[in-house]
């Protein structure tokens, strides 16, 4: 992946589309500017997702 590429990311219970802004290969992480929400996160306990 290169800076400027469009990516799809999953965080907890949501799915997001964004633009790759920065990549840190040695740490295994990336900075992404979120452009759209593809699947809204589930409502409920934000500290314990997927539990009712």
C-alpha distance matrix in Angstrom:
0.0 3.8 7.0 8.8 6.8 9.2 8.8 11.8 13.1 16.4 18.7 22.2 23.7 21.6 18.6 16.7 14.6 12.9 10.8 8.2 10.6 10.1 8.4 11.2 10.3 14.1 14.8 12.1 11.7 10.0 12.0 11.9 14.6 16.2 17.5 19.3 20.7 20.4 22.8 25.0 25.6 28.9 31.8 33.8 33.7 30.5 31.0 31.5 29.4 30.4 34.0 36.9
3.8 0.0 3.8 6.2 5.8 9.2 10.1 13.7 15.1 18.6 20.5 24.1 25.7 23.3 20.3 17.9 15.4 12.9 9.9 7.2 8.6 8.4 7.8 11.0 11.1 14.8 15.7 13.7 12.8 10.4 11.5 11.5 13.7 16.0 17.0 19.5 21.5 21.7 24.4 26.3 27.1 30.6 33.3 35.4 35.3 31.9 32.5 33.4 31.4 32.7 36.2 39.0
7.0 3.8 0.0 3.8 5.6 8.8 10.2 13.8 15.0 18.5 20.0 23.7 25.3 22.7 20.0 17.1 14.5 11.3 7.9 5.2 5.3 5.9 7.1 10.8 12.1 15.6 16.0 14.5 12.7 9.5 9.4 9.4 11.0 13.8 14.9 17.8 20.2 21.1 23.8 25.4 26.2 29.8 32.2 34.3 34.2 30.7 31.5 32.7 30.9 32.5 35.9 38.5
8.8 6.2 3.8 0.0 3.8 6.5 9.2 12.9 14.7 18.5 20.1 23.9 25.0 22.0 19.0 15.8 12.7 9.5 5.9 5.2 6.2 8.6 10.5 14.3 15.6 19.2 19.3 17.5 15.3 11.8 10.9 9.6 10.0 12.4 12.5 15.5 18.3 19.2 22.3 24.0 25.3 29.0 31.4 33.9 34.1 30.7 32.0 33.2 31.0 32.5 36.0 38.4
6.8 5.8 5.6 3.8 0.0 3.8 6.3 10.1 12.5 16.3 18.5 22.2 23.0 20.1 16.8 14.0 10.8 8.5 5.8 5.5 8.3 10.3 11.0 14.8 15.5 19.2 19.2 16.8 14.8 11.7 11.6 9.8 10.8 12.2 12.3 14.5 16.9 17.1 20.2 22.3 23.7 27.3 30.0 32.5 33.0 29.8 31.0 31.9 29.4 30.6 34.2 36.6
9.2 9.2 8.8 6.5 3.8 0.0 3.8 7.2 10.0 13.8 16.2 19.8 20.2 17.0 13.6 10.7 7.2 5.6 4.5 6.2 9.6 12.1 13.0 16.6 17.5 21.1 20.5 17.8 15.5 12.4 11.9 9.0 9.5 9.8 9.4 11.1 13.4 13.4 16.6 18.8 20.5 24.1 26.9 29.6 30.3 27.2 28.8 29.5 26.9 27.8 31.5 33.7
8.8 10.1 10.2 9.2 6.3 3.8 0.0 3.8 6.5 10.2 12.9 16.5 17.0 14.1 10.7 8.4 5.8 5.4 6.0 6.6 10.4 12.1 12.3 15.5 16.1 19.5 18.5 15.4 13.2 10.7 10.8 8.1 9.6 9.2 9.9 10.8 12.0 11.7 14.4 16.7 17.9 21.4 24.3 26.8 27.4 24.4 25.8 26.3 23.6 24.5 28.2 30.6
11.8 13.7 13.8 12.9 10.1 7.2 3.8 0.0 3.8 7.0 10.2 13.4 13.5 10.7 7.2 5.7 4.6 6.3 8.6 9.6 13.1 14.7 14.7 17.4 17.9 21.0 19.5 16.2 14.0 12.1 12.3 9.5 10.8 9.2 10.0 9.6 9.7 8.8 11.0 13.5 14.6 17.9 21.0 23.6 24.3 21.6 23.2 23.3 20.4 21.0 24.7 27.1
13.1 15.1 15.0 14.7 12.5 10.0 6.5 3.8 0.0 3.8 6.6 10.0 10.7 8.5 5.8 5.2 6.3 7.7 10.1 10.4 13.4 14.4 14.1 16.2 16.9 19.5 17.4 14.3 12.0 10.7 11.0 8.7 10.6 9.0 11.1 10.5 9.7 9.5 10.5 12.3 12.5 15.7 18.8 20.9 21.3 18.4 19.7 19.9 17.2 18.1 21.8 24.3
16.4 18.6 18.5 18.5 16.3 13.8 10.2 7.0 3.8 0.0 3.8 6.5 7.2 5.9 4.5 6.3 9.0 10.9 13.7 13.9 16.6 17.3 16.8 18.2 18.9 21.0 18.5 15.5 13.4 12.9 13.4 11.6 13.3 11.3 13.4 12.1 10.1 9.6 9.2 10.6 9.9 12.7 15.9 17.7 18.0 15.4 16.6 16.4 13.6 14.4 18.0 20.6
18.7 20.5 20.0 20.1 18.5 16.2 12.9 10.2 6.6 3.8 0.0 3.8 6.0 5.5 6.4 7.9 11.1 12.4 15.2 15.2 17.1 17.7 17.4 18.3 19.5 21.1 18.0 15.6 13.2 13.1 13.1 11.8 13.4 11.5 14.3 13.2 10.9 11.5 10.4 10.4 8.6 11.3 13.9 15.3 15.0 12.1 13.1 13.4 11.0 12.6 16.0 18.6
22.2 24.1 23.7 23.9 22.2 19.8 16.5 13.4 10.0 6.5 3.8 0.0 3.8 5.9 8.4 10.8 14.3 16.0 18.9 19.0 20.8 21.2 20.8 21.3 22.3 23.5 20.3 18.0 16.0 16.4 16.6 15.5 16.9 14.8 17.4 15.8 12.9 13.2 11.0 10.4 7.5 9.1 11.5 12.3 11.9 9.4 10.3 9.9 7.3 8.9 12.2 15.0
23.7 25.7 25.3 25.0 23.0 20.2 17.0 13.5 10.7 7.2 6.0 3.8 0.0 3.8 7.0 10.2 13.9 16.3 19.7 20.4 22.6 23.5 23.3 24.3 25.2 26.7 23.7 21.1 19.1 19.0 19.0 17.2 18.1 15.3 17.1 14.8 11.4 11.1 8.2 7.6 4.8 6.0 9.2 10.8 11.6 9.9 11.8 10.8 7.3 7.8 11.4 13.6
21.6 23.3 22.7 22.0 20.1 17.0 14.1 10.7 8.5 5.9 5.5 5.9 3.8 0.0 3.8 6.6 10.4 12.9 16.4 17.7 19.9 21.3 21.5 23.1 24.2 26.2 23.3 20.7 18.2 17.4 16.9 14.6 15.0 11.9 13.4 11.0 7.6 7.6 5.3 5.1 4.1 7.3 10.4 12.9 14.0 11.9 14.2 14.0 10.7 11.5 15.0 16.8
18.6 20.3 20.0 19.0 16.8 13.6 10.7 7.2 5.8 4.5 6.4 8.4 7.0 3.8 0.0 3.8 7.2 10.1 13.7 15.1 17.8 19.4 19.6 21.6 22.5 24.9 22.5 19.6 17.1 15.9 15.5 12.8 13.3 10.2 11.3 8.9 6.2 5.3 4.9 6.8 7.6 10.7 14.0 16.6 17.8 15.5 17.7 17.5 14.2 14.7 18.4 20.3
16.7 17.9 17.1 15.8 14.0 10.7 8.4 5.7 5.2 6.3 7.9 10.8 10.2 6.6 3.8 0.0 3.8 6.5 10.2 12.1 14.6 16.7 17.5 19.9 21.3 23.9 21.7 18.9 16.0 14.1 13.0 9.8 9.8 6.6 7.6 5.9 4.6 5.2 6.9 8.4 9.8 13.4 16.2 18.9 20.0 17.3 19.5 20.0 17.0 18.0 21.6 23.4
14.6 15.4 14.5 12.7 10.8 7.2 5.8 4.6 6.3 9.0 11.1 14.3 13.9 10.4 7.2 3.8 0.0 3.8 7.3 9.8 12.7 15.3 16.3 19.3 20.6 23.7 21.9 19.1 16.3 13.7 12.6 8.9 8.5 6.0 5.7 5.1 6.3 6.6 9.7 11.6 13.5 17.1 19.8 22.7 23.8 21.0 23.1 23.7 20.8 21.8 25.3 27.2
12.9 12.9 11.3 9.5 8.5 5.6 5.4 6.3 7.7 10.9 12.4 16.0 16.3 12.9 10.1 6.5 3.8 0.0 3.8 6.6 9.1 12.0 13.6 16.8 18.5 21.7 20.1 17.7 14.6 11.4 9.8 6.0 5.3 4.2 4.8 6.7 8.9 10.2 13.1 14.5 16.0 19.7 22.1 24.8 25.5 22.3 24.2 25.2 22.7 24.1 27.6 29.6
10.8 9.9 7.9 5.9 5.8 4.5 6.0 8.6 10.1 13.7 15.2 18.9 19.7 16.4 13.7 10.2 7.3 3.8 0.0 3.8 6.1 9.4 11.4 14.9 16.8 20.1 19.1 16.9 13.9 10.4 8.6 5.5 5.2 6.6 7.1 10.0 12.6 13.9 16.8 18.2 19.6 23.3 25.6 28.2 28.6 25.3 26.8 28.1 25.8 27.3 30.8 32.9
8.2 7.2 5.2 5.2 5.5 6.2 6.6 9.6 10.4 13.9 15.2 19.0 20.4 17.7 15.1 12.1 9.8 6.6 3.8 0.0 3.8 6.0 7.6 11.3 13.0 16.4 15.6 13.6 10.9 7.2 6.2 4.7 6.5 8.9 10.5 13.2 15.3 16.4 18.9 20.3 21.1 24.7 27.1 29.3 29.3 25.8 26.9 28.1 26.1 27.8 31.2 33.7
10.6 8.6 5.3 6.2 8.3 9.6 10.4 13.1 13.4 16.6 17.1 20.8 22.6 19.9 17.8 14.6 12.7 9.1 6.1 3.8 0.0 3.8 7.1 10.5 13.1 16.0 15.3 14.2 11.2 7.5 5.4 5.4 6.6 10.1 11.9 15.2 17.4 19.1 21.6 22.4 23.0 26.7 28.6 30.6 30.3 26.7 27.6 29.3 27.6 29.7 32.9 35.3
10.1 8.4 5.9 8.6 10.3 12.1 12.1 14.7 14.4 17.3 17.7 21.2 23.5 21.3 19.4 16.7 15.3 12.0 9.4 6.0 3.8 0.0 3.8 6.8 9.7 12.4 11.9 11.3 8.8 5.6 5.0 7.2 9.5 12.9 15.3 18.2 20.0 21.5 23.6 24.4 24.5 28.0 30.0 31.6 31.0 27.3 27.6 29.3 28.0 30.1 33.2 35.9
8.4 7.8 7.1 10.5 11.0 13.0 12.3 14.7 14.1 16.8 17.4 20.8 23.3 21.5 19.6 17.5 16.3 13.6 11.4 7.6 7.1 3.8 0.0 3.8 6.0 9.1 8.9 8.0 6.3 4.4 6.4 9.0 12.1 15.0 17.5 20.0 21.3 22.4 24.1 25.2 25.0 28.3 30.6 32.0 31.1 27.6 27.6 28.8 27.6 29.5 32.6 35.6
11.2 11.0 10.8 14.3 14.8 16.6 15.5 17.4 16.2 18.2 18.3 21.3 24.3 23.1 21.6 19.9 19.3 16.8 14.9 11.3 10.5 6.8 3.8 0.0 3.8 5.7 5.5 6.0 5.4 5.9 8.4 11.7 15.0 17.7 20.6 22.9 23.9 24.9 26.3 27.1 26.4 29.5 31.6 32.6 31.3 27.8 27.3 28.5 27.7 29.8 32.7 35.8
10.3 11.1 12.1 15.6 15.5 17.5 16.1 17.9 16.9 18.9 19.5 22.3 25.2 24.2 22.5 21.3 20.6 18.5 16.8 13.0 13.1 9.7 6.0 3.8 0.0 3.8 5.5 5.0 6.7 8.1 11.4 14.1 17.6 20.0 22.8 24.8 25.5 26.1 27.4 28.6 27.8 30.8 33.2 34.1 32.9 29.5 28.9 29.7 28.8 30.5 33.4 36.7
14.1 14.8 15.6 19.2 19.2 21.1 19.5 21.0 19.5 21.0 21.1 23.5 26.7 26.2 24.9 23.9 23.7 21.7 20.1 16.4 16.0 12.4 9.1 5.7 3.8 0.0 3.8 5.6 8.2 10.5 13.7 16.8 20.3 22.7 25.7 27.6 28.1 28.8 29.8 30.7 29.6 32.3 34.5 35.0 33.4 30.1 29.0 29.9 29.4 31.2 33.9 37.3
14.8 15.7 16.0 19.3 19.2 20.5 18.5 19.5 17.4 18.5 18.0 20.3 23.7 23.3 22.5 21.7 21.9 20.1 19.1 15.6 15.3 11.9 8.9 5.5 5.5 3.8 0.0 3.8 5.7 8.8 11.8 15.0 18.5 20.6 23.9 25.6 25.8 26.7 27.3 27.9 26.5 29.1 31.1 31.5 29.8 26.5 25.2 26.2 25.9 28.0 30.5 33.8
12.1 13.7 14.5 17.5 16.8 17.8 15.4 16.2 14.3 15.5 15.6 18.0 21.1 20.7 19.6 18.9 19.1 17.7 16.9 13.6 14.2 11.3 8.0 6.0 5.0 5.6 3.8 0.0 3.8 7.1 10.7 13.3 17.0 18.7 21.8 23.2 23.3 23.7 24.4 25.4 24.2 26.8 29.2 29.9 28.5 25.2 24.3 25.0 24.2 25.8 28.7 32.0
11.7 12.8 12.7 15.3 14.8 15.5 13.2 14.0 12.0 13.4 13.2 16.0 19.1 18.2 17.1 16.0 16.3 14.6 13.9 10.9 11.2 8.8 6.3 5.4 6.7 8.2 5.7 3.8 0.0 3.8 7.1 9.7 13.4 15.2 18.5 20.0 20.2 21.1 21.9 22.6 21.6 24.5 26.7 27.6 26.3 22.9 22.3 23.4 22.4 24.4 27.3 30.5
10.0 10.4 9.5 11.8 11.7 12.4 10.7 12.1 10.7 12.9 13.1 16.4 19.0 17.4 15.9 14.1 13.7 11.4 10.4 7.2 7.5 5.6 4.4 5.9 8.1 10.5 8.8 7.1 3.8 0.0 3.8 6.3 10.0 12.2 15.3 17.2 18.0 19.2 20.5 21.3 20.8 24.1 26.3 27.6 26.7 23.2 23.2 24.5 23.2 25.2 28.3 31.2
12.0 11.5 9.4 10.9 11.6 11.9 10.8 12.3 11.0 13.4 13.1 16.6 19.0 16.9 15.5 13.0 12.6 9.8 8.6 6.2 5.4 5.0 6.4 8.4 11.4 13.7 11.8 10.7 7.1 3.8 0.0 3.8 6.9 9.6 12.8 15.2 16.3 18.2 19.7 20.1 19.9 23.3 25.2 26.7 26.0 22.3 22.8 24.5 23.2 25.5 28.5 31.1
11.9 11.5 9.4 9.6 9.8 9.0 8.1 9.5 8.7 11.6 11.8 15.5 17.2 14.6 12.8 9.8 8.9 6.0 5.5 4.7 5.4 7.2 9.0 11.7 14.1 16.8 15.0 13.3 9.7 6.3 3.8 0.0 3.8 6.1 9.1 11.5 12.9 14.7 16.7 17.3 17.6 21.3 23.3 25.3 25.1 21.5 22.6 24.1 22.3 24.4 27.6 29.9
14.6 13.7 11.0 10.0 10.8 9.5 9.6 10.8 10.6 13.3 13.4 16.9 18.1 15.0 13.3 9.8 8.5 5.3 5.2 6.5 6.6 9.5 12.1 15.0 17.6 20.3 18.5 17.0 13.4 10.0 6.9 3.8 0.0 3.8 6.3 9.4 11.6 14.0 16.3 16.6 17.4 21.2 22.9 25.2 25.3 21.8 23.4 25.2 23.3 25.4 28.6 30.5
16.2 16.0 13.8 12.4 12.2 9.8 9.2 9.2 9.0 11.3 11.5 14.8 15.3 11.9 10.2 6.6 6.0 4.2 6.6 8.9 10.1 12.9 15.0 17.7 20.0 22.7 20.6 18.7 15.2 12.2 9.6 6.1 3.8 0.0 3.8 5.9 7.8 10.5 12.7 12.9 14.2 17.9 19.7 22.3 22.9 19.6 21.6 23.1 20.9 22.8 26.0 27.7
17.5 17.0 14.9 12.5 12.3 9.4 9.9 10.0 11.1 13.4 14.3 17.4 17.1 13.4 11.3 7.6 5.7 4.8 7.1 10.5 11.9 15.3 17.5 20.6 22.8 25.7 23.9 21.8 18.5 15.3 12.8 9.1 6.3 3.8 0.0 3.8 7.2 9.7 12.6 13.2 15.4 19.1 20.9 23.9 25.0 22.0 24.4 25.7 23.2 24.8 28.0 29.4
19.3 19.5 17.8 15.5 14.5 11.1 10.8 9.6 10.5 12.1 13.2 15.8 14.8 11.0 8.9 5.9 5.1 6.7 10.0 13.2 15.2 18.2 20.0 22.9 24.8 27.6 25.6 23.2 20.0 17.2 15.2 11.5 9.4 5.9 3.8 0.0 3.8 6.2 9.2 10.0 12.6 16.2 18.2 21.4 22.9 20.3 23.0 24.0 21.1 22.3 25.6 26.8
20.7 21.5 20.2 18.3 16.9 13.4 12.0 9.7 9.7 10.1 10.9 12.9 11.4 7.6 6.2 4.6 6.3 8.9 12.6 15.3 17.4 20.0 21.3 23.9 25.5 28.1 25.8 23.3 20.2 18.0 16.3 12.9 11.6 7.8 7.2 3.8 0.0 3.8 5.7 6.2 9.0 12.5 14.6 17.9 19.6 17.3 20.2 20.8 17.8 18.7 22.0 23.1
20.4 21.7 21.1 19.2 17.1 13.4 11.7 8.8 9.5 9.6 11.5 13.2 11.1 7.6 5.3 5.2 6.6 10.2 13.9 16.4 19.1 21.5 22.4 24.9 26.1 28.8 26.7 23.7 21.1 19.2 18.2 14.7 14.0 10.5 9.7 6.2 3.8 0.0 3.8 6.6 9.6 12.5 15.4 18.7 20.7 18.7 21.5 21.5 18.1 18.3 21.8 23.0
22.8 24.4 23.8 22.3 20.2 16.6 14.4 11.0 10.5 9.2 10.4 11.0 8.2 5.3 4.9 6.9 9.7 13.1 16.8 18.9 21.6 23.6 24.1 26.3 27.4 29.8 27.3 24.4 21.9 20.5 19.7 16.7 16.3 12.7 12.6 9.2 5.7 3.8 0.0 3.8 6.5 8.9 12.0 15.3 17.5 15.9 18.8 18.4 14.8 14.8 18.2 19.3
25.0 26.3 25.4 24.0 22.3 18.8 16.7 13.5 12.3 10.6 10.4 10.4 7.6 5.1 6.8 8.4 11.6 14.5 18.2 20.3 22.4 24.4 25.2 27.1 28.6 30.7 27.9 25.4 22.6 21.3 20.1 17.3 16.6 12.9 13.2 10.0 6.2 6.6 3.8 0.0 3.8 6.5 8.8 12.3 14.6 13.1 16.3 16.3 13.0 13.6 16.5 17.2
25.6 27.1 26.2 25.3 23.7 20.5 17.9 14.6 12.5 9.9 8.6 7.5 4.8 4.1 7.6 9.8 13.5 16.0 19.6 21.1 23.0 24.5 25.0 26.4 27.8 29.6 26.5 24.2 21.6 20.8 19.9 17.6 17.4 14.2 15.4 12.6 9.0 9.6 6.5 3.8 0.0 3.8 6.4 9.3 11.1 9.5 12.6 12.5 9.3 10.3 13.2 14.2
28.9 30.6 29.8 29.0 27.3 24.1 21.4 17.9 15.7 12.7 11.3 9.1 6.0 7.3 10.7 13.4 17.1 19.7 23.3 24.7 26.7 28.0 28.3 29.5 30.8 32.3 29.1 26.8 24.5 24.1 23.3 21.3 21.2 17.9 19.1 16.2 12.5 12.5 8.9 6.5 3.8 0.0 3.8 6.5 9.1 8.8 11.9 11.1 7.8 7.9 10.3 10.8
31.8 33.3 32.2 31.4 30.0 26.9 24.3 21.0 18.8 15.9 13.9 11.5 9.2 10.4 14.0 16.2 19.8 22.1 25.6 27.1 28.6 30.0 30.6 31.6 33.2 34.5 31.1 29.2 26.7 26.3 25.2 23.3 22.9 19.7 20.9 18.2 14.6 15.4 12.0 8.8 6.4 3.8 0.0 3.8 7.0 7.6 11.1 10.8 8.5 9.3 10.4 9.8
33.8 35.4 34.3 33.9 32.5 29.6 26.8 23.6 20.9 17.7 15.3 12.3 10.8 12.9 16.6 18.9 22.7 24.8 28.2 29.3 30.6 31.6 32.0 32.6 34.1 35.0 31.5 29.9 27.6 27.6 26.7 25.3 25.2 22.3 23.9 21.4 17.9 18.7 15.3 12.3 9.3 6.5 3.8 0.0 3.8 6.0 8.8 8.3 7.1 8.3 8.1 7.2
33.7 35.3 34.2 34.1 33.0 30.3 27.4 24.3 21.3 18.0 15.0 11.9 11.6 14.0 17.8 20.0 23.8 25.5 28.6 29.3 30.3 31.0 31.1 31.3 32.9 33.4 29.8 28.5 26.3 26.7 26.0 25.1 25.3 22.9 25.0 22.9 19.6 20.7 17.5 14.6 11.1 9.1 7.0 3.8 0.0 3.8 5.5 5.4 5.9 8.3 7.5 7.4
30.5 31.9 30.7 30.7 29.8 27.2 24.4 21.6 18.4 15.4 12.1 9.4 9.9 11.9 15.5 17.3 21.0 22.3 25.3 25.8 26.7 27.3 27.6 27.8 29.5 30.1 26.5 25.2 22.9 23.2 22.3 21.5 21.8 19.6 22.0 20.3 17.3 18.7 15.9 13.1 9.5 8.8 7.6 6.0 3.8 0.0 3.8 5.6 5.7 9.2 9.7 10.7
31.0 32.5 31.5 32.0 31.0 28.8 25.8 23.2 19.7 16.6 13.1 10.3 11.8 14.2 17.7 19.5 23.1 24.2 26.8 26.9 27.6 27.6 27.6 27.3 28.9 29.0 25.2 24.3 22.3 23.2 22.8 22.6 23.4 21.6 24.4 23.0 20.2 21.5 18.8 16.3 12.6 11.9 11.1 8.8 5.5 3.8 0.0 3.8 6.2 9.8 9.6 11.3
31.5 33.4 32.7 33.2 31.9 29.5 26.3 23.3 19.9 16.4 13.4 9.9 10.8 14.0 17.5 20.0 23.7 25.2 28.1 28.1 29.3 29.3 28.8 28.5 29.7 29.9 26.2 25.0 23.4 24.5 24.5 24.1 25.2 23.1 25.7 24.0 20.8 21.5 18.4 16.3 12.5 11.1 10.8 8.3 5.4 5.6 3.8 0.0 3.8 6.6 6.1 8.5
29.4 31.4 30.9 31.0 29.4 26.9 23.6 20.4 17.2 13.6 11.0 7.3 7.3 10.7 14.2 17.0 20.8 22.7 25.8 26.1 27.6 28.0 27.6 27.7 28.8 29.4 25.9 24.2 22.4 23.2 23.2 22.3 23.3 20.9 23.2 21.1 17.8 18.1 14.8 13.0 9.3 7.8 8.5 7.1 5.9 5.7 6.2 3.8 0.0 3.8 5.5 8.1
30.4 32.7 32.5 32.5 30.6 27.8 24.5 21.0 18.1 14.4 12.6 8.9 7.8 11.5 14.7 18.0 21.8 24.1 27.3 27.8 29.7 30.1 29.5 29.8 30.5 31.2 28.0 25.8 24.4 25.2 25.5 24.4 25.4 22.8 24.8 22.3 18.7 18.3 14.8 13.6 10.3 7.9 9.3 8.3 8.3 9.2 9.8 6.6 3.8 0.0 3.8 6.7
34.0 36.2 35.9 36.0 34.2 31.5 28.2 24.7 21.8 18.0 16.0 12.2 11.4 15.0 18.4 21.6 25.3 27.6 30.8 31.2 32.9 33.2 32.6 32.7 33.4 33.9 30.5 28.7 27.3 28.3 28.5 27.6 28.6 26.0 28.0 25.6 22.0 21.8 18.2 16.5 13.2 10.3 10.4 8.1 7.5 9.7 9.6 6.1 5.5 3.8 0.0 3.8
36.9 39.0 38.5 38.4 36.6 33.7 30.6 27.1 24.3 20.6 18.6 15.0 13.6 16.8 20.3 23.4 27.2 29.6 32.9 33.7 35.3 35.9 35.6 35.8 36.7 37.3 33.8 32.0 30.5 31.2 31.1 29.9 30.5 27.7 29.4 26.8 23.1 23.0 19.3 17.2 14.2 10.8 9.8 7.2 7.4 10.7 11.3 8.5 8.1 6.7 3.8 0.0
